Amino acid sequence: MNETLEAMARAIFKDWFVDFGPTRAKAEGRAPYLAPELWDLFPDALDDEDKPVGWETYTLGDLAHHHRATVSPSAEPESTFEHYSIPAYDAGKEPKLDSGDSIKSNKTVVPEGAVLLSKLNPEIERVWLPYPKGGLAQVASTEFLAFTPLAEATRAVLFCMFNSEAFRAEMAAMVTGTSKSHQRVSPKSLLTREVLTAAPQLLDAFDEMARPFLNRLLANRREARTLAETRDLLLPKLMSGEIHLAESDKAVEAVA
């Protein structure tokens, strides 16, 4: 379900802001394939640069703020942190719950509403939506860049843009470093790159469509984590005979 939700949001983004599908269809006289109120928002022609007439081209710095604040979790050894690391992403996009004394290096502070983008080996797609903040502090590997949207953009826009093939190609062209396994993109240079051509009203309309998909995706991941934690708690007790099936049912109901 999550793969489908993400694919739907990304497909809409690609059609509207990469392929300029509705504008091309209008220019060629093809039938509308969006609701009339959306269809009317698209220009009916492309300009000399092959982009929709009247649309603006934005740099990443126009659309997002890069958060650079870091923290040393080891200074709070008994605290638990929601830790967004490269290994955790690669293992299933689920942050680890780590104690401060187990995190030895400085980490990036994850701000509310952020999108995390890996600067390491950009040919590997690593774009992460952190959970809404709860009771735990959220930190990320410094290999992740933490961005929050500025007025022209939204979290859904940033997430889908960072995942788009065009953006990935732009990042891949910017890498520094001679080692294939440790190539990185300069955050300062990335902020100056032109990354999106759009109109503000279309960015708002896209957010209205895509945001529910991404919210559902996050809710599904949190539910899966809760179920996994419940399984890990109950299964050893069931196997050892410490509790019986009826008791486990009551425990699951209590969690739900």
Beta strands, then each sheet from edge to edge (+ up, - down):
strand 1: 56-59
strand 2: 64-67
strand 3: 70-71
strand 4: 80-84
strand 5: 96-99
strand 6: 107-109
strand 7: 115-118
strand 8: 127-128
strand 9: 137-140
strand 10: 144-149
strand 11: 194-198
sheet 1: 1+ 11-
sheet 2: 2+ 10- 7+ 8-
sheet 3: 3+ 6- 9+ 4+ 5-
end
